[in-house]
Amino acid sequence: HSDRGRLHAKAFQPYITDKVLGLLVCQSSNMAATLKPYLNAVRSTVTAAMCLENFSSQIVERHNKPEVEVRSSKELLLTPVIVSRNEKEKVLIEGSINSLRISIAIKQADEIEKILCHKFMRFMMMRADNFFVLRRKPVEGYDISFLVTNFHTEQMFKHKLVDFIIQFMEDIDKEISEMKLTVNARARICAEEFLKNF
């Protein structure tokens, strides 16, 4: 009976493995499916808000500063829009006549993800000059901010700027998840080596 049971289990083993893999693929595709409408909403909102033009300061002569940062003239600012997937994942889009500020709150499920996200964002913001549109300091309550001015839209393709921000949002979750897995794997190896002495 036991041999027959083993053979029976062996016969179904590939089926069980395929079933588990199928469930994992379904879960990942479901996550991608829920992320897509969120990214589409961000894309369309950012594209609509990125109608920027050259506009000199109304207060200081021969000065051209991002109005979304200076906030000197209320009539030049658009109503801020928040596109939210849940409490932890959201995007704040603040528009004005000559500049656009996009602030992103990244999903952080636990303390490890918070530390990794903070370190990774700090690493990027210290090299903000290489990214052109990256802000050195995020808006309060968000993890990272981008500042797009009319000079950026004059020098670069508008749709490419939007693609860069959306691609960043897609990749950042993957990067943090991969780093978390690496940290956990290293911690496991260290713990095993340490506990060998006991």
C-alpha positions as CSV (number, residue, x, y, z in Angstrom):
1,H,0.0,0.0,0.0
2,S,2.8,2.4,0.9
3,D,4.6,1.7,-2.5
4,R,1.4,2.3,-4.3
5,G,0.9,5.6,-2.4
6,R,4.4,6.7,-3.3
7,L,3.9,6.0,-7.0
8,H,0.5,7.8,-6.8
9,A,2.2,10.9,-5.2
10,K,5.1,10.8,-7.8
11,A,2.6,10.7,-10.6
12,F,0.8,13.8,-9.3
13,Q,4.0,15.7,-8.3
14,P,4.5,17.5,-11.7
15,Y,0.8,18.5,-11.7
16,I,1.1,19.9,-8.1
17,T,4.3,21.8,-9.0
18,D,2.6,23.2,-12.2
19,K,-0.4,24.1,-10.1
20,V,1.7,26.0,-7.5
21,L,3.6,27.8,-10.3
22,G,0.3,28.7,-12.0
23,L,-1.0,30.2,-8.7
24,L,2.3,32.3,-8.3
25,V,2.0,33.5,-11.9
26,C,-1.6,34.4,-11.4
27,Q,-0.8,36.4,-8.2
28,S,2.0,38.3,-9.9
29,S,-0.2,39.1,-12.9
30,N,-3.0,40.2,-10.5
31,M,-0.5,42.6,-8.8
32,A,0.5,43.9,-12.3
33,A,-3.2,44.3,-13.2
34,T,-3.9,46.4,-10.1
35,L,-0.8,48.5,-10.7
36,K,-1.7,49.3,-14.3
37,P,-4.8,51.4,-13.8
38,Y,-2.9,53.4,-11.1
39,L,0.0,54.1,-13.4
40,N,-2.4,54.9,-16.3
41,A,-4.1,57.5,-14.0
42,V,-0.7,59.0,-13.0
43,R,0.4,59.1,-16.7
44,S,-2.7,60.9,-17.9
45,T,-2.7,63.4,-15.0
46,V,1.0,64.2,-15.5
47,T,0.6,64.5,-19.3
48,A,-2.3,66.9,-18.8
49,A,-0.4,69.0,-16.2
50,M,2.8,69.2,-18.3
51,C,1.5,72.1,-20.4
52,L,4.3,74.5,-19.4
53,E,5.4,77.8,-20.9
54,N,8.1,80.3,-20.3
55,F,6.9,82.9,-17.7
56,S,8.9,85.6,-16.0
57,S,8.3,86.5,-12.4
58,Q,5.6,89.1,-11.8
59,I,7.4,90.4,-8.7
60,V,11.2,90.4,-9.5
61,E,12.2,91.8,-12.9
62,R,14.1,89.5,-15.3
63,H,13.7,86.5,-13.0
64,N,12.3,83.2,-14.1
65,K,11.7,80.8,-11.2
66,P,9.5,77.7,-10.9
67,E,6.2,79.1,-9.6
68,V,5.3,75.8,-8.0
69,E,8.3,76.3,-5.7
70,V,8.2,80.1,-5.2
71,R,4.4,80.3,-4.8
72,S,4.5,84.1,-5.1
73,S,1.3,84.4,-7.3
74,K,-1.7,82.2,-6.5
75,E,-3.3,82.8,-9.9
76,L,-0.4,81.0,-11.6
77,L,-0.8,77.8,-9.6
78,L,-3.1,74.8,-10.5
79,T,-5.1,72.8,-7.9
80,P,-2.9,70.0,-6.6
81,V,-4.1,66.5,-7.5
82,I,-3.4,63.3,-5.5
83,V,-3.6,60.0,-7.3
84,S,-3.7,57.3,-4.6
85,R,-3.6,53.5,-4.9
86,N,-3.9,53.0,-1.1
87,E,-2.8,54.8,2.1
88,K,0.9,54.1,1.5
89,E,1.1,54.4,-2.3
90,K,0.2,57.8,-3.7
91,V,1.4,60.5,-6.0
92,L,1.0,64.3,-5.5
93,I,1.0,66.3,-8.7
94,E,1.3,70.1,-8.3
95,G,1.2,72.2,-11.4
96,S,1.8,75.8,-12.3
97,I,2.3,77.9,-15.4
98,N,6.0,77.2,-15.8
99,S,6.7,74.2,-13.6
100,L,5.4,70.8,-12.4
101,R,6.2,69.0,-9.1
102,I,5.6,65.3,-8.8
103,S,6.0,63.7,-5.4
104,I,5.8,59.9,-4.9
105,A,5.1,57.9,-1.8
106,I,6.5,54.4,-2.2
107,K,5.0,51.3,-0.6
108,Q,6.9,50.3,2.6
109,A,5.4,47.2,4.2
110,D,7.9,46.8,7.1
111,E,11.0,48.3,8.8
112,I,13.5,46.7,6.4
113,E,11.7,48.2,3.4
114,K,11.6,51.6,5.1
115,I,15.3,51.6,5.7
116,L,16.1,50.3,2.2
117,C,13.7,53.0,0.6
118,H,15.3,55.8,2.7
119,K,18.8,54.8,1.8
120,F,18.0,54.3,-1.9
121,M,16.2,57.6,-2.2
122,R,19.0,59.4,-0.4
123,F,21.6,57.8,-2.7
124,M,19.6,59.1,-5.7
125,M,18.9,62.6,-4.4
126,M,22.6,63.1,-3.6
127,R,23.1,62.6,-7.4
128,A,20.1,64.8,-8.4
129,D,22.3,66.7,-11.0
130,N,22.7,63.6,-13.1
131,F,18.9,63.1,-13.3
132,F,18.1,66.7,-14.2
133,V,14.4,66.6,-13.1
134,L,15.0,65.0,-9.6
135,R,14.6,67.3,-6.6
136,R,17.3,67.2,-3.9
137,K,14.7,67.1,-1.1
138,P,11.2,65.4,-1.2
139,V,8.0,67.2,-0.3
140,E,7.1,66.4,3.3
141,G,5.1,63.2,3.6
142,Y,6.6,61.7,0.4
143,D,9.7,59.7,-0.4
144,I,10.9,61.4,-3.6
145,S,10.0,64.4,-5.7
146,F,10.6,65.5,-9.3
147,L,10.6,69.1,-10.6
148,V,9.9,69.6,-14.3
149,T,10.2,73.2,-15.6
150,N,9.5,74.7,-19.0
151,F,13.2,74.6,-19.8
152,H,13.1,70.8,-19.4
153,T,10.1,70.5,-21.8
154,E,11.9,72.8,-24.3
155,Q,15.0,70.6,-24.3
156,M,13.5,67.2,-23.9
157,F,10.5,65.3,-25.4
158,K,7.5,65.7,-23.1
159,H,6.3,62.0,-23.6
160,K,9.8,60.8,-22.7
161,L,9.8,62.7,-19.4
162,V,6.4,61.1,-18.6
163,D,7.7,57.7,-19.6
164,F,10.8,58.2,-17.3
165,I,8.6,59.0,-14.2
166,I,6.2,56.0,-14.9
167,Q,9.2,53.7,-15.5
168,F,10.7,54.8,-12.2
169,M,7.5,54.0,-10.4
170,E,7.3,50.6,-12.0
171,D,11.0,49.7,-11.2
172,I,11.3,51.1,-7.7
173,D,9.1,48.4,-6.1
174,K,11.1,45.7,-7.9
175,E,14.4,47.2,-6.8
176,I,13.4,47.4,-3.1
177,S,11.9,43.9,-3.2
178,E,15.1,42.5,-4.7
179,M,17.3,44.4,-2.1
180,K,15.1,43.0,0.7
181,L,15.5,39.4,-0.6
182,T,19.3,39.9,-0.8
183,V,19.4,41.4,2.8
184,N,17.3,38.5,4.1
185,A,19.5,35.9,2.4
186,R,22.7,37.5,3.8
187,A,21.2,37.6,7.2
188,R,20.3,33.9,7.0
189,I,23.8,32.9,6.0
190,C,25.3,35.1,8.8
191,A,23.0,33.6,11.4
192,E,23.8,30.0,10.2
193,E,27.6,30.7,10.4
194,F,27.2,32.3,13.8
195,L,25.0,29.5,15.2
196,K,27.4,26.8,14.0
197,N,29.6,27.5,17.1
198,F,26.8,26.5,19.5
